[in-house]
Amino acid sequence: MTAPKLDKITRHNGVAGQISYRTKVRYPNEPPMAVEFVGSVYGGPVVAISPGFGQVFVDDPGRFGTFGPEWVRRYFA
């Protein structure tokens, strides 16, 4: 399977160290899908949010490295 194309990844700051990264994911022959990953600058769980799929915890988010834009790219690689 080919890795999807990602639009620009944008960071959004929340309260108490919460951060999120948003992008649109484009798989071949499918419409783009918005996705947001919510985590913390202090580590811990990461939640993936997308319309139609709801919210799911990412199993073992540390396997993709430090939470940030590169983390999002590795998640979809």
Backbone hydrogen bonds in HBPLUS format (Angstrom, degrees):
<---DONOR---> <-ACCEPTOR-->    atom                        ^
c    i                          cat <-CA-CA->   ^        H-A-AA   ^      H-
h    n   atom  resd res      DA  || num        DHA   H-A  angle D-A-AA Bond
n    s   type  num  typ     dist DA aas  dist angle  dist       angle   num
A0005-LYS N   A0026-ARG O   2.99 MM  21  5.07 162.6  2.02 145.2 141.4     1
A0026-ARG N   A0005-LYS O   2.80 MM  21  5.07 156.7  1.85 158.3 162.6     2
A0007-ASP N   A0024-LYS O   2.97 MM  17  5.30 157.4  2.02 152.9 158.9     3
A0010-THR N   A0022-ARG O   2.95 MM  12  5.31 161.4  1.98 150.2 154.5     4
A0022-ARG N   A0010-THR O   2.90 MM  12  5.31 156.0  1.95 147.6 154.8     5
A0012-HIS N   A0020-SER O   2.84 MM   8  5.19 150.3  1.93 150.5 154.3     6
A0020-SER N   A0012-HIS O   2.87 MM   8  5.19 146.4  1.99 147.2 156.7     7
A0014-GLY N   A0018-GLN O   2.65 MM   4  4.74 159.6  1.69 153.8 146.8     8
A0018-GLN N   A0015-VAL O   3.06 MM   3  5.49 162.7  2.09 116.0 121.5     9
A0041-VAL N   A0017-GLY O   2.85 MM  24  5.31 155.1  1.91 145.4 153.2    10
A0019-ILE N   A0039-GLY O   2.99 MM  20  5.56 162.7  2.02 130.7 135.7    11
A0039-GLY N   A0019-ILE O   2.89 MM  20  5.56 169.9  1.90 168.3 171.7    12
A0021-TYR N   A0037-PHE O   2.92 MM  16  5.31 149.9  2.01 145.4 155.1    13
A0037-PHE N   A0021-TYR O   2.91 MM  16  5.31 159.5  1.95 148.7 155.0    14
A0023-THR N   A0035-VAL O   3.07 MM  12  5.70 157.1  2.13 162.8 168.4    15
A0035-VAL N   A0023-THR O   2.94 MM  12  5.70 160.2  1.98 169.3 166.1    16
A0025-VAL N   A0033-MET O   2.81 MM   8  5.20 166.6  1.82 145.2 146.9    17
A0033-MET N   A0025-VAL O   2.90 MM   8  5.20 157.2  1.96 144.1 151.5    18
A0030-GLU N   A0027-TYR O   3.20 MM   3  5.55 143.0  2.35 141.8 134.6    19
A0036-GLU N   A0049-ILE O   2.85 MM  13  5.09 151.4  1.93 149.4 157.6    20
A0049-ILE N   A0036-GLU O   2.73 MM  13  5.09 157.5  1.78 157.3 163.4    21
A0038-VAL N   A0047-VAL O   2.84 MM   9  5.19 161.3  1.88 149.7 155.6    22
A0047-VAL N   A0038-VAL O   2.90 MM   9  5.19 160.0  1.94 146.4 152.2    23
A0043-GLY N   A0040-SER O   3.20 MM   3  5.34 167.6  2.22 110.5 111.5    24
A0058-VAL N   A0046-VAL O   2.88 MM  12  5.63 167.5  1.90 162.3 161.6    25
A0048-ALA N   A0056-VAL O   2.79 MM   8  5.36 166.3  1.81 166.7 164.3    26
A0056-VAL N   A0048-ALA O   2.95 MM   8  5.36 154.8  2.02 149.0 157.2    27
A0050-SER N   A0054-GLY O   3.11 MM   4  5.54 156.0  2.17 145.3 152.0    28
A0053-PHE N   A0050-SER O   3.10 MM   3  5.52 155.2  2.17 125.0 132.4    29
A0054-GLY N   A0050-SER O   2.91 MM   4  5.54 131.6  2.15 173.5 170.9    30
A0063-ARG N   A0060-ASP O   3.11 MM   3  6.02 170.3  2.12 128.3 130.9    31
A0064-PHE N   A0061-PRO O   3.14 MM   3  5.93 169.8  2.15 122.5 125.7    32
A0065-GLY N   A0062-GLY O   3.02 MM   3  5.15 165.8  2.04 111.6 114.4    33
A0071-TRP N   A0068-GLY O   3.01 MM   3  5.10 122.2  2.36 100.3 115.5    34
A0072-VAL N   A0068-GLY O   3.18 MM   4  6.61 151.6  2.27 152.4 159.6    35
A0073-ARG N   A0069-PRO O   3.12 MM   4  6.51 157.3  2.18 147.3 153.1    36
A0074-ARG N   A0070-GLU O   2.88 MM   4  6.14 159.9  1.92 151.7 156.8    37
A0075-TYR N   A0071-TRP O   2.89 MM   4  6.10 148.7  1.99 147.7 156.9    38
A0076-PHE N   A0072-VAL O   3.31 MM   4  6.64 149.8  2.41 147.0 152.7    39
A0077-ALA N   A0074-ARG O   3.19 MM   3  4.90 146.0  2.31  93.7 103.8    40
